[in-house]
Amino acid sequence: MMGITMKCRRIPVPVNLTAYDKEHVDYEDPNFRMKIWTLHHPSQPSAQYGPWHYHEEVELIAVLQGTLTMETTHLSYHLQAGNVVMLGSNELHRSHKHGHDDLLYIVCHVDMAAFMDPSLLPYFAAFTGRSANLTQFNETMCKYPASIQVIHQLIHQMLLDMTIQQRGYELSINASLKKLMYTLIQIDDAHIIKPMDPQLAEKLRPALVYIEQQLEIPLQIADISSKLNYNSSYFAKLFKKGMGMTFTSYVQMRRMKRAEQLLLTEAWSVTEISGKVGFTSPAQFYQLFKRHFGCSPRQFVEKRTLPKL
C-alpha cells in the first residue's frame, strides 16, 4: 500500500460554485442501508471541482490509485493511494481529480443509525452526527498512519463483500463497520466520541428525530417535552446530560448546519433561508450566523465561490 500520509490544510474554499440539492442515496436493499462502489476517472486532469453536496449518510472514501482533492467548507484533503477520508452526516463537500494519472477510489455511503443496534446506543448520538462531527477524525487520522491502513483495508473488504455477496455477507460487513468504529475510538485522543448511557440514549432518540423534523419552525423545549410526556425542567437536564450541551445550543447548532447547506446549495435570499431554519426575525438569524461562523451569510458564500487562482 502506498502513500499513507494524508495532507490536511485549512483554507478559504475557492472555485466556482454549482448549486446542488441534498443528495438522495438509493440503496440496493432498503433494509441494508449501505452503498459502496468504485469510481474511476481517466488520465486527463481536471481543475474544476464538482458541485457542493451533502447527505444524511456518513461517507468514507479510500483512494486506490491516483490523487483526489476533497474539500469541506473548512478543510482541504490531498488524498493519494492508501489514504482515507471520512465525512460526517450532512457535511458539505466537493472534490476533483488531481494530476495526470488515472484516479480510482472507493466511495461508501452508510446510514449509521441503521447499523447501531441496541447494544451500541451509547454511541448512537456520536456516530450519527447528533453529538459529534465525524469529519474531525480526518485530522486525528493524519497522526495515525497505521490506523489509516486498517480503515482502508476494512473499506476494501466491505466493497468485496458487497460485490460478491456470498451467504452471510451482511454479517461480514457489519463486523467490518464496527471494527472501523472501534479503530476510530482507539485513536480518539481528542475525545470526539463521548458515549452516552444506554437508557439515556433510548430516551433521547425520539427527541433528536423530532428536532430534525422541526427545524423549519420555531421550537421551544416545552413543545418537545410535552410531545414526549416529560416535565420541561426534567427534560432540559436529561438533554444536557446526554448531549453535552443545552437543548437551545443543540437546536441552534442544527439550524446553523442547515443554513450552511442551504446557502451553498439553494438560490434563496438570506431572509428566505432564515425562515427555512426556524427564524421569524432575519436580524436574529444574521446575528447568530455571524457569531457561529465569524462572518455574515453573504461573506460566507462569497469566500466559497471565489474563482480559483
C-alpha positions as a Markdown table, in Angstrom:
| # | Residue | x | y | z |
|---|---|---|---|---|
| 1 | Met | 0.0 | 0.0 | 0.0 |
| 2 | Met | 1.4 | 3.4 | -1.0 |
| 3 | Gly | 1.4 | 6.9 | 0.5 |
| 4 | Ile | -0.1 | 6.5 | 3.9 |
| 5 | Thr | 0.5 | 10.2 | 4.9 |
| 6 | Met | -2.6 | 12.4 | 4.2 |
| 7 | Lys | -2.2 | 16.1 | 3.8 |
| 8 | Cys | -4.8 | 18.3 | 5.5 |
| 9 | Arg | -4.9 | 22.1 | 5.3 |
| 10 | Arg | -7.2 | 24.8 | 6.4 |
| 11 | Ile | -8.3 | 27.1 | 3.5 |
| 12 | Pro | -10.9 | 29.6 | 2.4 |
| 13 | Val | -12.6 | 27.3 | -0.2 |
| 14 | Pro | -12.3 | 28.7 | -3.7 |
| 15 | Val | -13.7 | 27.7 | -7.2 |
| 16 | Asn | -17.0 | 28.4 | -8.9 |
| 17 | Leu | -19.9 | 27.0 | -7.0 |
| 18 | Thr | -22.5 | 24.8 | -8.7 |
| 19 | Ala | -25.7 | 24.5 | -6.7 |
| 20 | Tyr | -26.7 | 21.0 | -5.7 |
| 21 | Asp | -29.7 | 19.8 | -3.8 |
| 22 | Lys | -29.4 | 17.4 | -0.9 |
| 23 | Glu | -28.2 | 14.2 | -2.4 |
| 24 | His | -30.5 | 11.2 | -2.1 |
| 25 | Val | -28.8 | 7.8 | -1.7 |
| 26 | Asp | -30.5 | 4.9 | -3.4 |
| 27 | Tyr | -29.9 | 1.6 | -1.6 |
| 28 | Glu | -30.0 | -1.7 | -3.5 |
| 29 | Asp | -31.6 | -3.2 | -0.4 |
| 30 | Pro | -33.6 | -0.6 | 1.7 |
| 31 | Asn | -33.2 | -2.9 | 4.7 |
| 32 | Phe | -29.3 | -2.8 | 4.4 |
| 33 | Arg | -28.6 | 0.9 | 4.2 |
| 34 | Met | -25.1 | 0.9 | 2.8 |
| 35 | Lys | -24.0 | 1.8 | -0.7 |
| 36 | Ile | -20.4 | 1.1 | -1.7 |
| 37 | Trp | -18.8 | 1.3 | -5.1 |
| 38 | Thr | -15.7 | 2.3 | -7.1 |
| 39 | Leu | -15.2 | 5.4 | -9.2 |
| 40 | His | -12.7 | 5.6 | -12.0 |
| 41 | His | -11.5 | 8.8 | -13.7 |
| 42 | Pro | -9.2 | 8.5 | -16.7 |
| 43 | Ser | -5.9 | 10.2 | -17.0 |
| 44 | Gln | -6.9 | 13.7 | -18.1 |
| 45 | Pro | -6.7 | 16.1 | -15.2 |
| 46 | Ser | -9.5 | 18.4 | -14.0 |
| 47 | Ala | -9.1 | 21.7 | -12.3 |
| 48 | Gln | -12.9 | 22.1 | -11.9 |
| 49 | Tyr | -14.5 | 21.0 | -8.6 |
| 50 | Gly | -17.7 | 19.0 | -8.6 |
| 51 | Pro | -20.8 | 20.6 | -7.0 |
| 52 | Trp | -21.2 | 21.2 | -3.3 |
| 53 | His | -23.4 | 18.4 | -1.9 |
| 54 | Tyr | -24.3 | 16.7 | 1.3 |
| 55 | His | -26.4 | 13.8 | 2.6 |
| 56 | Glu | -27.5 | 12.3 | 5.8 |
| 57 | Glu | -25.2 | 9.3 | 5.3 |
| 58 | Val | -21.7 | 9.2 | 6.6 |
| 59 | Glu | -19.3 | 9.0 | 3.7 |
| 60 | Leu | -16.0 | 7.1 | 3.6 |
| 61 | Ile | -13.5 | 7.4 | 0.7 |
| 62 | Ala | -10.5 | 5.2 | 0.2 |
| 63 | Val | -8.1 | 6.0 | -2.7 |
| 64 | Leu | -6.7 | 3.1 | -4.6 |
| 65 | Gln | -4.8 | 4.9 | -7.4 |
| 66 | Gly | -4.0 | 8.5 | -8.3 |
| 67 | Thr | -4.7 | 11.7 | -6.4 |
| 68 | Leu | -8.0 | 13.1 | -5.2 |
| 69 | Thr | -8.6 | 16.6 | -3.7 |
| 70 | Met | -11.5 | 16.6 | -1.3 |
| 71 | Glu | -12.8 | 19.8 | 0.3 |
| 72 | Thr | -15.2 | 20.6 | 3.1 |
| 73 | Thr | -16.1 | 24.3 | 3.9 |
| 74 | His | -13.2 | 24.3 | 6.4 |
| 75 | Leu | -10.5 | 21.9 | 5.2 |
| 76 | Ser | -8.8 | 20.6 | 2.1 |
| 77 | Tyr | -7.6 | 17.0 | 1.9 |
| 78 | His | -5.0 | 15.9 | -0.6 |
| 79 | Leu | -5.5 | 12.1 | -0.9 |
| 80 | Gln | -3.2 | 9.6 | -2.6 |
| 81 | Ala | -3.3 | 5.8 | -2.9 |
| 82 | Gly | -3.7 | 4.3 | 0.6 |
| 83 | Asn | -5.4 | 7.4 | 2.1 |
| 84 | Val | -8.8 | 7.6 | 3.6 |
| 85 | Val | -11.2 | 10.5 | 4.3 |
| 86 | Met | -14.4 | 10.4 | 6.4 |
| 87 | Leu | -17.3 | 12.9 | 6.0 |
| 88 | Gly | -19.8 | 13.2 | 8.8 |
| 89 | Ser | -23.6 | 13.3 | 8.3 |
| 90 | Asn | -24.7 | 16.4 | 6.3 |
| 91 | Glu | -21.2 | 17.7 | 5.8 |
| 92 | Leu | -20.9 | 19.9 | 2.7 |
| 93 | His | -18.1 | 18.7 | 0.4 |
| 94 | Arg | -16.9 | 18.6 | -3.1 |
| 95 | Ser | -13.9 | 17.1 | -4.9 |
| 96 | His | -11.8 | 16.9 | -8.1 |
| 97 | Lys | -9.2 | 14.7 | -9.7 |
| 98 | His | -5.7 | 16.0 | -9.3 |
| 99 | Gly | -2.8 | 15.3 | -11.7 |
| 100 | His | -2.5 | 13.3 | -14.9 |
| 101 | Asp | -2.6 | 9.7 | -13.5 |
| 102 | Asp | -5.7 | 7.6 | -13.5 |
| 103 | Leu | -7.8 | 8.0 | -10.4 |
| 104 | Leu | -9.5 | 5.1 | -8.8 |
| 105 | Tyr | -11.2 | 5.2 | -5.4 |
| 106 | Ile | -13.9 | 3.6 | -3.3 |
| 107 | Val | -16.9 | 5.5 | -2.1 |
| 108 | Cys | -19.1 | 4.2 | 0.8 |
| 109 | His | -22.3 | 5.9 | 1.9 |
| 110 | Val | -23.7 | 4.4 | 5.2 |
| 111 | Asp | -26.7 | 5.3 | 7.3 |
| 112 | Met | -25.0 | 4.8 | 10.6 |
| 113 | Ala | -28.3 | 4.8 | 12.5 |
| 114 | Ala | -29.3 | 1.6 | 10.7 |
| 115 | Phe | -26.2 | -0.2 | 12.0 |
| 116 | Met | -26.5 | 0.9 | 15.6 |
| 117 | Asp | -28.1 | -2.0 | 17.4 |
| 118 | Pro | -29.4 | -1.6 | 21.0 |
| 119 | Ser | -26.0 | -2.6 | 22.4 |
| 120 | Leu | -24.4 | 0.4 | 20.7 |
| 121 | Leu | -27.0 | 3.0 | 21.8 |
| 122 | Pro | -24.3 | 4.8 | 23.9 |
| 123 | Tyr | -22.6 | 5.7 | 20.6 |
| 124 | Phe | -25.7 | 6.5 | 18.6 |
| 125 | Ala | -25.6 | 10.3 | 19.1 |
| 126 | Ala | -21.9 | 10.5 | 18.2 |
| 127 | Phe | -21.7 | 8.1 | 15.2 |
| 128 | Thr | -24.9 | 9.5 | 13.6 |
| 129 | Gly | -23.5 | 13.1 | 13.9 |
| 130 | Arg | -26.0 | 14.2 | 16.5 |
| 131 | Ser | -23.4 | 15.0 | 19.1 |
| 132 | Ala | -20.1 | 14.7 | 17.2 |
| 133 | Asn | -18.7 | 15.9 | 13.9 |
| 134 | Leu | -17.1 | 12.8 | 12.5 |
| 135 | Thr | -15.2 | 14.9 | 9.9 |
| 136 | Gln | -12.9 | 15.9 | 12.7 |
| 137 | Phe | -11.5 | 12.4 | 12.7 |
| 138 | Asn | -9.5 | 13.2 | 9.5 |
| 139 | Glu | -7.1 | 15.5 | 11.4 |
| 140 | Thr | -6.7 | 12.8 | 14.0 |
| 141 | Met | -6.1 | 10.1 | 11.4 |
| 142 | Cys | -3.3 | 12.1 | 9.9 |
| 143 | Lys | -1.3 | 11.4 | 13.1 |
| 144 | Tyr | -2.0 | 7.6 | 13.0 |
| 145 | Pro | -0.9 | 6.2 | 9.6 |
| 146 | Ala | -1.3 | 2.6 | 10.9 |
| 147 | Ser | -4.9 | 3.2 | 11.6 |
| 148 | Ile | -5.4 | 4.7 | 8.2 |
| 149 | Gln | -4.1 | 1.5 | 6.7 |
| 150 | Val | -6.5 | -0.6 | 8.9 |
| 151 | Ile | -9.5 | 1.6 | 7.9 |
| 152 | His | -8.5 | 1.4 | 4.2 |
| 153 | Gln | -8.4 | -2.4 | 4.4 |
| 154 | Leu | -11.8 | -2.5 | 6.1 |
| 155 | Ile | -13.4 | -0.3 | 3.4 |
| 156 | His | -11.9 | -2.5 | 0.7 |
| 157 | Gln | -13.2 | -5.6 | 2.5 |
| 158 | Met | -16.7 | -4.2 | 2.7 |
| 159 | Leu | -16.6 | -3.5 | -1.1 |
| 160 | Leu | -15.6 | -7.0 | -1.8 |
| 161 | Asp | -18.3 | -8.4 | 0.5 |
| 162 | Met | -21.0 | -6.2 | -1.1 |
| 163 | Thr | -19.8 | -7.1 | -4.6 |
| 164 | Ile | -19.6 | -10.8 | -4.2 |
| 165 | Gln | -22.5 | -11.1 | -1.8 |
| 166 | Gln | -21.7 | -14.6 | -0.5 |
| 167 | Arg | -24.1 | -16.1 | 2.0 |
| 168 | Gly | -23.7 | -14.1 | 5.3 |
| 169 | Tyr | -22.1 | -11.1 | 3.6 |
| 170 | Glu | -24.3 | -8.8 | 5.7 |
| 171 | Leu | -22.6 | -10.2 | 8.9 |
| 172 | Ser | -19.2 | -9.6 | 7.5 |
| 173 | Ile | -20.0 | -6.0 | 6.5 |
| 174 | Asn | -21.5 | -5.3 | 9.9 |
| 175 | Ala | -18.3 | -6.7 | 11.6 |
| 176 | Ser | -16.1 | -4.6 | 9.3 |
| 177 | Leu | -18.1 | -1.4 | 10.0 |
| 178 | Lys | -18.0 | -2.0 | 13.8 |
| 179 | Lys | -14.3 | -2.7 | 13.6 |
| 180 | Leu | -13.9 | 0.6 | 11.8 |
| 181 | Met | -15.8 | 2.4 | 14.5 |
| 182 | Tyr | -13.7 | 0.7 | 17.2 |
| 183 | Thr | -10.5 | 1.8 | 15.4 |
| 184 | Leu | -11.7 | 5.4 | 15.4 |
| 185 | Ile | -12.4 | 5.2 | 19.1 |
| 186 | Gln | -8.9 | 3.8 | 19.7 |
| 187 | Ile | -7.3 | 6.9 | 18.1 |
| 188 | Asp | -9.8 | 9.3 | 19.5 |
| 189 | Asp | -7.3 | 11.3 | 21.6 |
| 190 | Ala | -9.4 | 14.5 | 21.1 |
| 191 | His | -12.5 | 12.7 | 22.7 |
| 192 | Ile | -14.7 | 13.4 | 19.7 |
| 193 | Ile | -16.8 | 10.3 | 20.6 |
| 194 | Lys | -18.4 | 10.6 | 24.1 |
| 195 | Pro | -20.5 | 7.5 | 24.9 |
| 196 | Met | -23.9 | 8.0 | 26.3 |
| 197 | Asp | -25.7 | 6.0 | 29.0 |
| 198 | Pro | -27.8 | 3.4 | 27.1 |
| 199 | Gln | -31.0 | 4.2 | 29.0 |
| 200 | Leu | -30.5 | 7.9 | 28.4 |
| 201 | Ala | -29.8 | 7.3 | 24.7 |
| 202 | Glu | -33.1 | 5.4 | 24.4 |
| 203 | Lys | -35.0 | 8.3 | 26.0 |
| 204 | Leu | -33.3 | 11.0 | 23.8 |
| 205 | Arg | -33.5 | 9.2 | 20.5 |
| 206 | Pro | -37.1 | 10.3 | 19.6 |
| 207 | Ala | -36.3 | 13.8 | 20.7 |
| 208 | Leu | -33.4 | 14.1 | 18.2 |
| 209 | Val | -35.5 | 12.7 | 15.4 |
| 210 | Tyr | -38.3 | 15.3 | 16.3 |
| 211 | Ile | -35.8 | 18.2 | 16.3 |
| 212 | Glu | -34.6 | 17.3 | 12.8 |
| 213 | Gln | -38.1 | 17.2 | 11.5 |
| 214 | Gln | -39.0 | 20.6 | 13.1 |
| 215 | Leu | -36.0 | 22.8 | 12.1 |
| 216 | Glu | -38.2 | 24.9 | 9.8 |
| 217 | Ile | -40.4 | 26.2 | 12.6 |
| 218 | Pro | -39.7 | 27.9 | 16.0 |
| 219 | Leu | -39.1 | 25.1 | 18.5 |
| 220 | Gln | -39.3 | 25.5 | 22.3 |
| 221 | Ile | -38.2 | 23.0 | 24.8 |
| 222 | Ala | -41.8 | 23.0 | 26.2 |
| 223 | Asp | -43.1 | 21.8 | 22.8 |
| 224 | Ile | -40.9 | 18.7 | 22.6 |
| 225 | Ser | -41.2 | 18.0 | 26.4 |
| 226 | Ser | -45.0 | 17.9 | 26.0 |
| 227 | Lys | -44.8 | 15.7 | 23.0 |
| 228 | Leu | -42.6 | 13.2 | 24.8 |
| 229 | Asn | -44.6 | 13.4 | 28.1 |
| 230 | Tyr | -41.7 | 14.9 | 30.1 |
| 231 | Asn | -41.6 | 17.8 | 32.5 |
| 232 | Ser | -39.7 | 20.7 | 30.8 |
| 233 | Ser | -37.2 | 21.1 | 33.6 |
| 234 | Tyr | -36.5 | 17.4 | 33.8 |
| 235 | Phe | -36.1 | 17.1 | 30.0 |
| 236 | Ala | -33.7 | 20.0 | 29.9 |
| 237 | Lys | -31.4 | 18.3 | 32.4 |
| 238 | Leu | -31.8 | 15.0 | 30.6 |
| 239 | Phe | -30.8 | 16.5 | 27.3 |
| 240 | Lys | -27.8 | 18.4 | 28.7 |
| 241 | Lys | -26.6 | 15.2 | 30.4 |
| 242 | Gly | -26.8 | 13.1 | 27.3 |
| 243 | Met | -25.8 | 15.5 | 24.5 |
| 244 | Gly | -23.2 | 17.6 | 26.4 |
| 245 | Met | -25.0 | 20.8 | 25.5 |
| 246 | Thr | -28.2 | 22.6 | 26.3 |
| 247 | Phe | -31.3 | 21.9 | 24.2 |
| 248 | Thr | -31.2 | 25.5 | 22.9 |
| 249 | Ser | -27.5 | 25.2 | 21.9 |
| 250 | Tyr | -28.1 | 21.9 | 20.1 |
| 251 | Val | -31.1 | 23.3 | 18.1 |
| 252 | Gln | -29.1 | 26.4 | 17.2 |
| 253 | Met | -26.2 | 24.2 | 16.0 |
| 254 | Arg | -28.5 | 22.1 | 13.9 |
| 255 | Arg | -30.2 | 25.2 | 12.5 |
| 256 | Met | -26.8 | 26.7 | 11.5 |
| 257 | Lys | -25.8 | 23.5 | 9.9 |
| 258 | Arg | -28.9 | 23.5 | 7.8 |
| 259 | Ala | -28.4 | 27.2 | 7.0 |
| 260 | Glu | -24.9 | 26.4 | 5.8 |
| 261 | Gln | -26.2 | 23.8 | 3.5 |
| 262 | Leu | -29.0 | 26.0 | 2.1 |
| 263 | Leu | -26.6 | 28.9 | 1.5 |
| 264 | Leu | -24.4 | 26.8 | -0.7 |
| 265 | Thr | -27.0 | 24.7 | -2.5 |
| 266 | Glu | -30.0 | 27.0 | -3.0 |
| 267 | Ala | -30.5 | 30.3 | -4.8 |
| 268 | Trp | -32.6 | 31.7 | -1.9 |
| 269 | Ser | -32.2 | 35.0 | -0.2 |
| 270 | Val | -30.8 | 35.3 | 3.3 |
| 271 | Thr | -34.3 | 36.2 | 4.5 |
| 272 | Glu | -35.8 | 33.1 | 2.9 |
| 273 | Ile | -33.2 | 30.9 | 4.4 |
| 274 | Ser | -33.7 | 32.4 | 7.8 |
| 275 | Gly | -37.3 | 31.4 | 7.6 |
| 276 | Lys | -36.4 | 27.9 | 6.4 |
| 277 | Val | -34.3 | 27.3 | 9.5 |
| 278 | Gly | -36.9 | 28.4 | 12.0 |
| 279 | Phe | -36.2 | 32.2 | 12.5 |
| 280 | Thr | -39.1 | 34.7 | 12.4 |
| 281 | Ser | -36.5 | 37.5 | 12.6 |
| 282 | Pro | -33.9 | 37.7 | 9.8 |
| 283 | Ala | -31.9 | 40.0 | 12.1 |
| 284 | Gln | -31.7 | 37.4 | 14.8 |
| 285 | Phe | -30.6 | 34.8 | 12.2 |
| 286 | Tyr | -27.9 | 37.2 | 10.9 |
| 287 | Gln | -26.5 | 37.8 | 14.4 |
| 288 | Leu | -26.5 | 34.1 | 15.3 |
| 289 | Phe | -24.9 | 33.1 | 12.0 |
| 290 | Lys | -22.2 | 35.7 | 12.4 |
| 291 | Arg | -21.4 | 34.5 | 15.9 |
| 292 | His | -21.3 | 30.9 | 14.8 |
| 293 | Phe | -19.2 | 31.3 | 11.6 |
| 294 | Gly | -17.4 | 34.6 | 12.2 |
| 295 | Cys | -18.8 | 36.3 | 9.1 |
| 296 | Ser | -22.1 | 37.3 | 7.6 |
| 297 | Pro | -24.1 | 34.8 | 5.4 |
| 298 | Arg | -23.2 | 36.8 | 2.3 |
| 299 | Gln | -19.5 | 36.8 | 3.2 |
| 300 | Phe | -19.7 | 33.0 | 3.9 |
| 301 | Val | -21.0 | 32.4 | 0.4 |
| 302 | Glu | -18.5 | 34.8 | -1.3 |
| 303 | Lys | -15.5 | 33.2 | 0.4 |
| 304 | Arg | -16.6 | 29.9 | -1.1 |
| 305 | Thr | -17.4 | 31.0 | -4.6 |
| 306 | Leu | -14.2 | 32.9 | -5.5 |
| 307 | Pro | -12.6 | 31.8 | -8.8 |
| 308 | Lys | -9.6 | 29.5 | -8.4 |
| 309 | Leu | -6.3 | 31.4 | -8.7 |
